[in-house]
Amino acid sequence: MGQNQQRDTHRENHTAPANPRMTAYRVLMQVEGEGGYSNIALNAALSGASLAPRDKAFVTKLVYGVLEHREYLDHVISSYVRAGSKPEPAVRCLLRMAVYQMAFLDTPDAAAVNESVNLAKKLKLFRATGFINGLLRNYIRDGKQVRLPDREKHPEAYLSLRYSCPLWLVKLWRGAYGEAVCEGILGSLAERPPLFARVNTTKTTAAALRDSFAADGVSATLSDVLPDCLLLAHTGAIQETPQYARGEFHVQDGSSQLCCLMGAPRSGDTVYDVCAAPGGKSFTLAELMDNVGKVISCDLHPHRVKLIAEGAERLGLSCVKAVMRDALAETDGAACADLVLCDVPCSGLGIIRRKPDIKQKAKDEIDGLPPLQYDILAHSSRLVKPGGRLVYSTCTLNPAENGAVVEKFLAAYPDFEPCAMTLPQGVTRAIDEPAHMITVFPQTANTDGFFIATVRRRTN
C-alpha cells in the first residue's frame, strides 16, 4: 500500500461513521500497532462511539475473541495464502475478524464476508477486496475445516494451534509442568473467570452479605474453600451496589485471598505490603487483623497511593496507611515487620483469561523480570524482624519468576528459612512442590494462576 493510501486509511479510521466492526477494527489495530492494553483501548473506543448496547457487546466479543484466538486465526489465514506471502496488517486484521465470526460466532458466513469486503472499501483497501473475498469463500467452500499438526509427532505445535497460544508459551508450560497440567492451563484460557468478593469482616459476615445480595437480585455463593469469600454472579455494575457503597466487601480473586491467608497475620501485627496498589491484599490483611495493628500499604506512584487510601476509607480500615515508597528503597531504621508481603511485578501469565493480550508479550520482556523480582524480595526482607514472616507472590505461571527467585533468595540469605504453609481443606497441589511453595492453577481452583511462597527470619 502506498503512502497516500496509508494516510487515507489512517484518516478513515477517525472519520468513518461508528459501526461495530469498524470500532473493533480500530481497537485491534491500536493494540497491535501501538502495543496498547486491549481493555483500555476498548473502553476508550466504546465510550466515544454512538453504539447500541447490543452492538457494544458484539464489539467486545469480537475484540477479545480475535485476541484470544489469534494463533488459530493466523493459521487459518496462512493455509490460504501463497507460501512466502504475508497480508499487510490492516488486511490481516480484517481477515482475523471475519474468520473469528465464522468459526466461533453465529454470524452468517455471507454476512461475515460481505461486511469484511465493505469494511475494506471504507478503509480504501480497494486492491485487497478481491483477495479478502476469495480467501474467505475458499475457507467456506472447505467446510471451515483446517488441518492441525499431528499431535503425536508435533505435540507443542498442535497444542499451540488447538488452544491458540504462542508456541514459546506452550513449550514453557509443557516443559515446566508436564503435558496434562499444560493442557489444563490452555483449556482454561478461554473460560470466563469467576468474580470473587472478600467480605469485610469488620462490618458484616459472609452469610449476612450473601443474604443482602440475594435480596437485591445478586447471586452470591459462599466459597467452600476460602473463609469469608463469596462468588458473585448477575451483579451488573458491582461498584454501584449499596453493599459496595457501605464498604461491606472488595473484589479480590480467590488466589489473592489465599495469598493473604498464607501470610497468617495476627491482630496487632505490623505488616508491610510493598507493591500494594490497588490495595486488595492490604485490605484483606487488615480484615484478618480485625483492623488492629498497622498495614503499611506501599506504591511508587502518587495516584496509585491515592487509590489505596480511598479504598481503605470506603472499607473503614483505619489501620491501613497508604504511603509512597519505592520497593527497592533502602530500609530506614531497624527491622520492625511481623509480616512483609512482596506481590511483585510479573509477566501476568496467570491472568491471561482476564487480559488475553498478555499472550502476545515478547518472551524477552519476561526474561528480564526475575532480576527485578529478586531485588525487590531482597530489599524487602530487611523490613522483617527476627521471627517475622516474608511472603513472595506473583500472578504468573513461570518457574523462573516463581520458585527460582525464592530458591536464589534462600541461598543468599541464610538468616531466612522455609516456612511450611498449612493449606485450607480443598486447596490441592497440581505439581510436586516443597511445603513452603504452592502454584495455583486456574483449572484446579477456578481462580487466577498464582504463586505463593512463605519464608521466616530466623531468631538466632
C-alpha positions as MATLAB code, in Angstrom:
seq = 'MGQNQQRDTHRENHTAPANPRMTAYRVLMQVEGEGGYSNIALNAALSGASLAPRDKAFVTKLVYGVLEHREYLDHVISSYVRAGSKPEPAVRCLLRMAVYQMAFLDTPDAAAVNESVNLAKKLKLFRATGFINGLLRNYIRDGKQVRLPDREKHPEAYLSLRYSCPLWLVKLWRGAYGEAVCEGILGSLAERPPLFARVNTTKTTAAALRDSFAADGVSATLSDVLPDCLLLAHTGAIQETPQYARGEFHVQDGSSQLCCLMGAPRSGDTVYDVCAAPGGKSFTLAELMDNVGKVISCDLHPHRVKLIAEGAERLGLSCVKAVMRDALAETDGAACADLVLCDVPCSGLGIIRRKPDIKQKAKDEIDGLPPLQYDILAHSSRLVKPGGRLVYSTCTLNPAENGAVVEKFLAAYPDFEPCAMTLPQGVTRAIDEPAHMITVFPQTANTDGFFIATVRRRTN';
ca = [
       0.000    0.000    0.000;
       1.396    3.408   -0.964;
       1.931    6.312    1.429;
      -1.124    8.218    0.178;
      -3.306    5.150    0.634;
      -1.877    4.604    4.128;
      -2.750    8.208    5.027;
      -6.251    7.734    3.668;
      -6.694    4.559    5.695;
      -5.478    6.274    8.854;
      -7.785    9.242    8.214;
     -10.701    6.892    7.608;
     -10.098    5.326   10.987;
     -11.036    8.648   12.577;
     -13.793    9.888   10.268;
     -15.911    6.826    9.392;
     -19.384    6.641   10.954;
     -19.495    4.462   14.047;
     -20.350    0.855   13.365;
     -19.471   -2.250   15.372;
     -16.950   -3.843   13.009;
     -15.135   -0.574   12.308;
     -14.903    0.074   16.044;
     -13.497   -3.409   16.646;
     -11.024   -2.945   13.782;
      -9.733    0.310   15.255;
      -9.219   -1.242   18.678;
      -7.409   -4.295   17.310;
      -5.139   -2.183   15.119;
      -4.332    0.057   18.067;
      -3.485   -2.892   20.306;
      -1.250   -4.498   17.692;
       0.300   -1.372   16.212;
       0.854    0.631   19.381;
       1.161   -2.170   21.914;
      -1.715   -0.778   23.965;
      -3.764   -2.698   26.505;
      -6.931   -4.122   24.993;
      -9.184   -3.213   27.922;
      -8.053    0.430   27.893;
      -8.312    0.758   24.109;
     -11.705   -0.973   24.070;
     -13.169    1.123   26.882;
     -11.999    4.326   25.201;
     -13.458    3.286   21.845;
     -16.817    2.249   23.279;
     -17.179    5.390   25.381;
     -16.604    7.520   22.288;
     -18.846    5.552   19.913;
     -22.594    6.020   19.495;
     -23.437    2.332   19.532;
     -26.413    0.479   20.968;
     -25.720   -1.797   23.962;
     -26.113   -4.880   21.758;
     -23.530   -3.529   19.318;
     -21.128   -2.682   22.131;
     -21.431   -6.242   23.388;
     -20.653   -7.502   19.865;
     -17.581   -5.262   19.629;
     -16.330   -6.532   22.994;
     -16.838  -10.149   21.979;
     -15.137   -9.574   18.626;
     -12.096   -7.769   20.043;
     -11.422  -10.229   22.838;
     -12.255  -13.192   20.625;
      -9.723  -12.201   17.981;
      -7.060  -11.648   20.640;
      -7.819  -14.944   22.380;
      -7.726  -16.987   19.163;
      -5.092  -15.099   17.191;
      -2.727  -18.022   16.647;
      -5.534  -20.222   15.311;
      -6.923  -17.442   13.112;
      -3.490  -16.767   11.627;
      -3.075  -20.489   10.964;
      -6.368  -20.500    9.046;
      -5.351  -17.451    7.044;
      -1.879  -18.799    6.236;
      -3.475  -22.011    4.941;
      -4.962  -19.990    2.078;
      -2.040  -17.670    1.387;
       0.719  -18.434   -1.083;
       3.914  -19.617    0.631;
       6.151  -16.690    1.489;
       3.303  -14.170    1.246;
       2.028  -12.232    4.206;
      -1.033   -9.955    4.214;
      -0.363   -6.418    5.380;
      -1.523   -5.665    8.959;
      -4.804   -3.951    8.016;
      -5.844   -6.785    5.706;
      -4.761   -9.430    8.210;
      -6.871   -7.735   10.881;
      -9.959   -7.796    8.661;
      -9.370  -11.461    7.859;
      -8.933  -12.357   11.525;
     -12.216  -10.640   12.359;
     -14.063  -12.442    9.561;
     -12.665  -15.901   10.297;
     -13.389  -15.472   14.005;
     -17.014  -14.601   13.267;
     -17.403  -17.645   11.032;
     -15.524  -20.084   13.273;
     -16.654  -19.025   16.748;
     -19.775  -16.839   16.475;
     -23.176  -17.369   14.934;
     -22.602  -14.691   12.286;
     -23.851  -15.986    8.898;
     -20.930  -16.740    6.592;
     -22.229  -14.452    3.839;
     -22.581  -11.544    6.264;
     -19.034  -12.031    7.604;
     -17.643  -11.999    4.053;
     -19.702   -9.066    2.797;
     -19.097   -6.909    5.849;
     -15.351   -7.550    5.638;
     -15.233   -6.557    1.978;
     -17.320   -3.452    2.674;
     -15.034   -2.517    5.551;
     -12.001   -2.882    3.270;
     -13.644   -0.467    0.830;
     -14.349    2.040    3.614;
     -10.702    1.798    4.576;
      -9.765    2.363    0.907;
      -8.086   -1.025    0.700;
      -9.549   -1.461   -2.787;
      -6.805   -3.715   -4.117;
      -7.337   -6.120   -1.230;
     -11.102   -6.622   -1.621;
     -10.788   -9.435   -4.164;
      -8.150  -11.181   -2.069;
     -10.270  -10.958    1.089;
     -13.388  -12.161   -0.718;
     -11.586  -15.077   -2.366;
      -9.794  -16.286    0.751;
     -12.922  -16.250    2.886;
     -15.027  -18.004    0.264;
     -12.364  -20.718   -0.118;
     -12.486  -21.210    3.645;
     -16.262  -21.616    3.482;
     -16.009  -23.959    0.488;
     -13.690  -26.222    2.511;
     -16.301  -26.521    5.238;
     -14.327  -24.181    7.507;
     -12.114  -27.141    8.422;
      -8.386  -26.572    8.801;
      -5.870  -29.320    9.447;
      -3.884  -29.054   12.659;
      -0.403  -30.554   13.150;
      -0.248  -34.220   14.109;
      -0.434  -34.352   17.914;
       1.804  -37.406   18.266;
       4.570  -36.035   16.057;
       4.289  -32.349   16.951;
       2.535  -32.057   20.342;
       3.588  -28.493   21.104;
       2.619  -27.175   17.661;
      -0.716  -28.984   17.969;
      -1.435  -27.517   21.411;
      -0.369  -24.056   20.261;
      -2.931  -24.030   17.443;
      -5.617  -26.090   19.183;
      -5.730  -23.602   22.043;
      -4.429  -20.568   20.159;
      -1.444  -19.887   22.380;
       2.059  -18.778   21.310;
       4.358  -21.731   20.737;
       7.037  -20.457   23.133;
       4.471  -20.297   25.933;
       3.239  -23.833   25.252;
       6.846  -25.019   25.387;
       7.372  -23.193   28.689;
       4.307  -24.688   30.383;
       4.736  -28.183   28.947;
       8.399  -28.282   29.967;
       7.766  -26.875   33.443;
       4.552  -28.618   34.455;
       4.075  -31.588   32.110;
       1.600  -32.088   29.292;
      -1.529  -32.720   31.368;
      -1.140  -29.589   33.505;
      -0.107  -27.576   30.441;
      -3.248  -28.595   28.562;
      -5.322  -27.816   31.617;
      -3.939  -24.272   31.661;
      -4.555  -23.895   27.930;
      -8.113  -25.169   28.236;
      -8.866  -22.625   30.950;
      -7.710  -19.612   28.950;
     -10.952  -19.098   27.040;
     -13.148  -19.564   30.112;
     -14.744  -16.616   31.826;
     -13.126  -16.128   35.255;
     -15.433  -16.007   38.275;
     -15.963  -12.863   40.313;
     -14.787  -13.226   43.903;
     -15.585  -10.867   46.753;
     -13.725  -10.704   50.038;
     -16.156   -9.956   52.867;
     -15.231   -7.025   55.093;
     -15.489   -8.885   58.384;
     -15.085   -5.660   60.369;
     -18.550   -4.662   59.140;
     -20.539   -7.798   58.334;
     -20.427  -11.571   57.956;
     -20.302  -13.707   54.848;
     -23.785  -15.103   55.468;
     -25.289  -11.670   56.081;
     -23.677  -10.247   52.956;
     -24.853  -13.217   50.917;
     -28.425  -12.664   52.082;
     -28.190   -8.936   51.428;
     -27.020   -9.573   47.875;
     -29.795  -12.125   47.321;
     -32.404   -9.569   48.353;
     -31.102   -7.285   45.599;
     -31.058   -9.997   42.926;
     -27.304  -10.649   43.039;
     -26.302  -14.308   43.147;
     -23.749  -14.835   45.937;
     -22.385  -18.237   46.950;
     -20.209  -18.956   49.952;
     -16.820  -20.374   48.981;
     -16.375  -23.931   50.218;
     -12.608  -23.416   50.389;
     -11.833  -19.853   51.444;
     -13.288  -18.254   54.580;
     -15.239  -15.008   54.219;
     -15.237  -15.302   50.436;
     -18.219  -15.077   48.081;
     -18.561  -15.969   44.405;
     -20.796  -13.413   42.698;
     -22.929  -13.540   39.565;
     -25.588  -11.335   37.941;
     -24.029   -8.328   39.615;
     -24.433   -5.648   36.983;
     -22.138   -2.726   37.844;
     -20.699   -4.065   41.092;
     -19.447   -0.641   42.209;
     -22.998    0.714   42.099;
     -24.398   -1.763   44.611;
     -25.391   -0.496   48.074;
     -23.188   -3.174   49.640;
     -20.172   -1.682   47.859;
     -21.101    1.841   48.976;
     -21.346    0.615   52.558;
     -17.863   -0.884   52.334;
     -19.001   -4.424   53.062;
     -16.677   -6.105   50.567;
     -13.989   -5.603   47.980;
     -13.413   -7.533   44.781;
     -10.399   -9.853   45.041;
      -9.620  -13.081   43.234;
      -9.601  -16.251   45.316;
      -5.911  -16.909   44.700;
      -5.036  -13.472   46.030;
      -7.178  -14.088   49.114;
      -5.325  -17.375   49.639;
      -2.034  -15.476   49.493;
      -3.140  -13.260   52.388;
      -4.244  -16.272   54.429;
      -0.829  -17.874   53.962;
       0.754  -14.772   55.479;
      -1.154  -15.592   58.701;
      -1.328  -12.016   60.036;
      -2.392  -11.548   63.642;
      -4.259   -8.759   65.380;
      -1.773   -6.068   66.407;
       0.884   -7.029   63.824;
       2.962   -4.571   61.823;
       2.639   -5.531   58.172;
       4.236   -4.134   55.010;
       2.624   -4.654   51.607;
       5.470   -3.384   49.438;
       3.805   -3.452   45.978;
       0.257   -2.878   47.131;
      -1.837   -0.992   44.557;
      -4.754   -1.142   44.056;
      -4.790   -2.395   47.652;
      -6.837   -5.613   47.698;
      -4.271   -7.617   49.651;
      -3.717   -4.793   52.136;
      -7.445   -4.667   52.806;
      -7.717   -8.423   53.348;
      -4.687   -8.415   55.659;
      -6.249   -5.601   57.692;
      -9.529   -7.532   57.965;
      -7.701  -10.676   59.064;
      -6.100   -8.500   61.770;
      -9.523   -7.181   62.913;
      -8.331   -3.701   61.879;
      -5.910   -3.718   64.824;
      -2.222   -3.055   64.175;
      -0.571   -1.413   61.168;
      -0.681   -2.277   57.476;
       1.761   -0.048   55.600;
       0.492   -0.220   52.035;
       3.104    0.994   49.573;
       3.299    2.049   45.958;
       5.736    4.062   43.885;
       3.161    6.305   42.156;
       1.095    9.006   43.911;
      -2.143    8.323   42.012;
      -1.981    4.638   42.965;
      -1.294    5.502   46.611;
      -4.418    7.672   46.478;
      -6.365    4.709   45.103;
      -5.305    2.576   48.076;
      -6.222    5.314   50.555;
      -9.657    5.755   49.002;
     -10.320    2.004   49.129;
      -9.284    1.790   52.779;
     -11.541    4.728   53.638;
     -14.541    3.152   51.891;
     -13.982   -0.080   53.823;
     -13.393    1.738   57.124;
      -9.976    0.115   57.577;
      -8.194    2.696   59.683;
      -5.117    0.507   60.254;
      -4.164    0.742   56.566;
      -1.669    3.526   55.901;
      -1.115    4.217   52.196;
       2.381    5.570   51.557;
       4.530    6.361   48.560;
       7.581    4.100   48.672;
       9.980    2.503   46.213;
      10.144   -1.255   46.805;
      13.864   -1.049   46.052;
      14.439    1.681   48.642;
      16.889    1.139   51.454;
      15.215    0.399   54.793;
      15.217    3.152   57.399;
      15.792    2.031   60.977;
      15.577   -1.432   62.491;
      13.572   -4.268   61.021;
      10.127   -3.995   62.580;
       7.656   -6.003   60.482;
       5.905   -9.132   61.673;
       4.925   -9.787   58.067;
       6.087   -8.434   54.707;
       4.161   -9.212   51.537;
       6.014   -8.970   48.219;
       3.478   -9.368   45.429;
       5.987   -8.381   42.783;
       5.534   -7.072   39.219;
       5.401  -10.092   36.926;
       4.544  -11.314   33.435;
       0.897  -11.958   34.369;
       0.730  -15.359   32.686;
      -1.773  -16.481   35.322;
      -4.381  -13.874   34.363;
      -4.498  -14.348   30.597;
      -8.204  -15.140   30.634;
      -8.772  -11.678   32.127;
      -6.300   -9.963   29.784;
      -5.849  -12.059   26.619;
      -3.344   -9.659   25.081;
      -0.808  -10.816   27.695;
      -0.282  -13.850   25.444;
       1.276  -11.604   22.851;
       4.088  -10.376   25.096;
       7.543  -10.968   23.699;
       9.475  -13.673   25.511;
      12.434  -11.350   26.111;
      10.149   -8.996   28.069;
       9.529  -11.809   30.525;
      13.134  -12.969   30.672;
      14.152   -9.635   32.170;
      11.766   -9.825   35.147;
      13.420  -12.290   37.596;
      16.363   -9.989   38.471;
      13.916   -7.191   39.389;
      11.745   -9.588   41.368;
      14.759  -10.894   43.277;
      15.933   -7.354   44.072;
      12.509   -6.413   45.456;
      12.434   -9.560   47.583;
      15.961   -8.998   48.887;
      15.357   -5.320   49.737;
      12.013   -6.067   51.365;
      13.474   -8.805   53.546;
      15.321   -6.138   55.520;
      11.980   -4.969   56.928;
      11.316   -8.344   58.572;
      12.117   -8.679   62.254;
      13.553  -11.908   63.723;
      10.790  -14.492   63.787;
       8.797  -12.491   61.244;
       7.382  -13.859   58.007;
       8.008  -12.923   54.380;
       5.531  -13.846   51.629;
       6.572  -13.745   47.967;
       3.836  -13.957   45.340;
       3.101  -13.424   41.653;
       0.114  -13.821   39.356;
       2.182  -15.702   36.802;
       2.848  -19.317   35.838;
       6.573  -19.340   35.160;
       9.068  -21.158   37.414;
      11.807  -18.643   36.568;
       9.731  -15.868   38.181;
       8.447  -18.054   40.989;
      10.305  -20.875   42.708;
      13.666  -19.964   41.193;
      13.543  -16.466   42.693;
      12.730  -17.829   46.142;
      15.442  -20.501   45.970;
      18.011  -17.898   44.951;
      16.949  -15.711   47.870;
      17.180  -18.507   50.439;
      20.637  -19.458   49.170;
      21.858  -15.854   49.502;
      20.168  -15.051   52.842;
      20.875  -17.823   55.371;
      19.084  -15.871   58.124;
      15.818  -16.842   56.387;
      14.372  -20.343   56.303;
      11.436  -22.004   54.516;
       8.128  -21.744   56.366;
       5.705  -24.568   55.536;
       2.171  -23.482   54.630;
      -0.964  -25.037   56.084;
      -3.354  -25.028   53.147;
      -7.122  -24.777   53.620;
      -9.016  -28.006   53.095;
      -9.920  -28.232   49.431;
      -6.819  -26.441   48.140;
      -4.813  -29.059   46.273;
      -1.435  -29.096   44.595;
      -1.261  -29.970   40.911;
       2.527  -30.366   40.838;
       5.209  -31.576   43.240;
       6.475  -28.609   45.268;
       8.091  -28.020   48.672;
       5.745  -27.256   51.562;
       6.640  -23.545   51.617;
       5.551  -23.014   47.988;
       2.358  -23.516   46.009;
       1.482  -22.853   42.382;
      -2.253  -22.340   41.963;
      -3.607  -23.287   38.533;
      -6.859  -21.966   37.030;
      -8.083  -25.451   36.129;
      -7.760  -26.784   39.681;
      -9.099  -23.855   41.698;
     -11.057  -21.821   39.107;
      -9.032  -18.819   40.228;
      -6.276  -16.841   38.588;
      -2.982  -18.629   38.122;
      -0.833  -17.677   41.102;
       2.330  -18.499   43.018;
       2.884  -18.145   46.769;
       5.967  -18.828   48.880;
       6.474  -18.233   52.611;
       9.765  -17.906   54.498;
      10.668  -16.880   58.064;
      13.537  -14.866   59.504;
      15.478  -16.944   61.975;
      15.584  -15.804   65.569;
      19.265  -16.617   66.091;
];
